[in-house]
Amino acid sequence: MITLLANRPAAAYAAQIEQFGQLAGLWNTHITYYPPDGSPASHATGAWEFGYALDGRAVIDVWQVPGRDTLAGAPRAADQECGLCVRIWDPGLQLWRFTFHGTAHGHLIHMYARQIDDEIVMEQAEGDDLVRWIFSGIRRESFHWRSQRSTGGGAHWRLEQRVRAERAGAAAAAGDLDQQ
């Protein structure tokens, strides 16, 4: 499997690959779930690991909730997941093709992604709903991620999930913890 992982982005599209490649490494996550019925939010912790793959032409990640030490190999509850994401830059479309494989519950999600200002926005239609996953506030030692859903064609968005990620083994930058 030596050809699966890579040490750096492919030279031909290095700038584009770095949009997600800047996240390479292991992150500790603090997750907040917002139920659609307005009941109180719930919280969890996990791990998120990113790396270059496929000769530097893709960025993959593994998402685990809870983290890798908590439930290694054990069955997962509805709010727990272990999944693999594959992101491949499409030079013809000038955007990312994204696939998430959730191994705990069999989820399969396809999205397109692009950089919009200082955020990376991934989008898909899910039935009559629109779904967005957004990376924001990306810094060397931290980033934020959120999931939003619109049932009204994009006129109004409801926050479903928020993640605050801190690079494993590194102290968070001052003020970063308060930006939730």
Phi and psi in degrees as a GROMACS rama.xvg file:
@    title "Ramachandran Plot"
@    xaxis  label "Phi"
@    yaxis  label "Psi"
@TYPE xy
-57.9417  -33.7415  ILE-2
-77.5507  -10.3392  THR-3
-67.8733  -50.6884  LEU-4
-93.9914  154.955  LEU-5
-136.464  159.437  ALA-6
-90.289  -16.5317  ASN-7
-159.584  168  ARG-8
-71.4711  153.518  PRO-9
-63.7222  139.74  ALA-10
-60.9507  -35.5264  ALA-11
-60.1111  -34.0053  ALA-12
-132.199  36.6352  TYR-13
-56.9811  -42.5051  ALA-14
-62.9814  -42.0057  ALA-15
-70.5023  -42.8899  GLN-16
-61.7665  -32.894  ILE-17
-67.901  -16.714  GLU-18
-53.4958  -46.6898  GLN-19
-96.0744  -28.1775  PHE-20
-60.5407  -26.6508  GLY-21
-62.4833  -14.1513  GLN-22
-90.6969  0.964353  LEU-23
-53.6093  131.632  ALA-24
128.101  -175.105  GLY-25
-102.249  135.528  LEU-26
-126.375  141.28  TRP-27
-91.7824  134.736  ASN-28
-116.866  145.836  THR-29
-121.626  112.939  HIS-30
-113.195  136.853  ILE-31
-122.133  127.844  THR-32
-105.353  134.046  TYR-33
-113.645  104.018  TYR-34
-62.1242  144.668  PRO-35
-66.224  -20.1383  PRO-36
-86.3071  2.50521  ASP-37
83.2174  1.73499  GLY-38
-66.0852  166.587  SER-39
-56.7541  146.233  PRO-40
-67.1548  153.47  ALA-41
-117.404  161.51  SER-42
-130.617  151.004  HIS-43
-152.091  165.745  ALA-44
-122.54  158.558  THR-45
-162.608  -163.75  GLY-46
-136.994  147.253  ALA-47
-139.872  120.587  TRP-48
-122.084  128.082  GLU-49
-114.039  151.078  PHE-50
-163.382  162.007  GLY-51
-78.0898  150.556  TYR-52
-148.83  172.588  ALA-53
51.2639  58.5486  LEU-54
59.3483  31.6204  ASP-55
77.5012  12.3798  GLY-56
-98.2493  1.83782  ARG-57
-145.16  161.464  ALA-58
-124.391  126.765  VAL-59
-113.584  158.974  ILE-60
-149.18  157.895  ASP-61
-120.093  126.168  VAL-62
-108.778  125.194  TRP-63
-131.761  127.086  GLN-64
-136.129  118.158  VAL-65
-67.5742  -176.979  PRO-66
-62.5496  170.3  GLY-67
-60.5599  -26.127  ARG-68
-84.3345  -18.6468  ASP-69
-79.1751  -49.3171  THR-70
-127.125  37.2208  LEU-71
-52.2834  111.434  ALA-72
79.8867  -6.19326  GLY-73
-82.5637  156.513  ALA-74
-60.0692  149.079  PRO-75
-110.022  143.507  ARG-76
-76.1371  174.975  ALA-77
-58.9592  -33.3777  ALA-78
-95.6002  13.6086  ASP-79
-115.205  145.734  GLN-80
-153.777  153.142  GLU-81
-135.049  110.624  CYS-82
-136.837  162.015  GLY-83
-119.031  131.619  LEU-84
-113.579  139.083  CYS-85
-123.932  124.708  VAL-86
-120.317  123.83  ARG-87
-125.658  127.981  ILE-88
-73.0345  128.929  TRP-89
-105.446  102.159  ASP-90
-65.5267  -27.1203  PRO-91
-68.7895  -43.0953  GLY-92
-88.018  -14.1623  LEU-93
58.9223  44.5285  GLN-94
-156.593  172.892  LEU-95
-92.0916  142.058  TRP-96
-101.832  130.145  ARG-97
-128.147  134.271  PHE-98
-133.452  131.292  THR-99
-112.961  129.511  PHE-100
-115.26  107.135  HIS-101
-89.1742  107.63  GLY-102
-76.7485  -25.3097  THR-103
-73.6635  -34.5913  ALA-104
-128.56  5.58767  HIS-105
77.0218  21.1363  GLY-106
-71.9657  139.512  HIS-107
-133.983  119.694  LEU-108
-129.329  131.948  ILE-109
-115.582  133.995  HIS-110
-142.317  165.248  MET-111
-113.186  149.196  TYR-112
-137.761  151.245  ALA-113
-155.712  158.169  ARG-114
-83.1963  130.784  GLN-115
-127.72  110.028  ILE-116
55.0986  -121.979  ASP-117
-101.355  18.229  ASP-118
-119.034  153.21  GLU-119
-107.592  118.911  ILE-120
-112.462  123.124  VAL-121
-108.512  136.741  MET-122
-136.923  151.854  GLU-123
-158.166  156.6  GLN-124
-96.3259  133.862  ALA-125
-127.725  95.3606  GLU-126
65.2324  -126.806  GLY-127
-88.8698  -3.24947  ASP-128
-93.3838  155.875  ASP-129
-109.492  138.802  LEU-130
-126.382  136.336  VAL-131
-127.286  135.301  ARG-132
-115.268  126.181  TRP-133
-127.981  124.522  ILE-134
-92.107  133.365  PHE-135
-147.303  168.864  SER-136
54.9848  35.9936  GLY-137
-72.2822  121.703  ILE-138
-129.459  171.662  ARG-139
-59.3297  -36.5822  ARG-140
-109.521  -0.224638  GLU-141
-161.927  160.265  SER-142
-157.949  167.877  PHE-143
-120.994  151.427  HIS-144
-141.564  144.491  TRP-145
-145.471  151.566  ARG-146
-113.67  129.648  SER-147
-127.207  150.391  GLN-148
-132.98  139.188  ARG-149
-121.737  127.124  SER-150
-100.91  0.970833  THR-151
-117.447  35.2537  GLY-152
71.0699  20.5868  GLY-153
95.5159  -0.292993  GLY-154
-70.6234  -37.467  ALA-155
-135.712  140.317  HIS-156
-120.034  139.64  TRP-157
-112.488  131.305  ARG-158
-73.8691  125.364  LEU-159
-103.405  -36.4108  GLU-160
-154.683  145.406  GLN-161
-134.856  139.72  ARG-162
-128.39  134.047  VAL-163
-111.465  121.665  ARG-164
-115.05  136.902  ALA-165
-125.042  133.372  GLU-166
-58.1185  130.779  ARG-167
-60.4546  134.241  ALA-168
81.6231  4.87836  GLY-169
-123.699  145.998  ALA-170
-77.2624  141.487  ALA-171
-69.7273  147.168  ALA-172
-64.8926  149.255  ALA-173
-56.2959  132.671  ALA-174
85.745  -14.408  GLY-175
-65.9672  -34.7544  ASP-176
-69.0872  -21.639  LEU-177
-86.272  -5.6744  ASP-178
-90.6665  46.3293  GLN-179
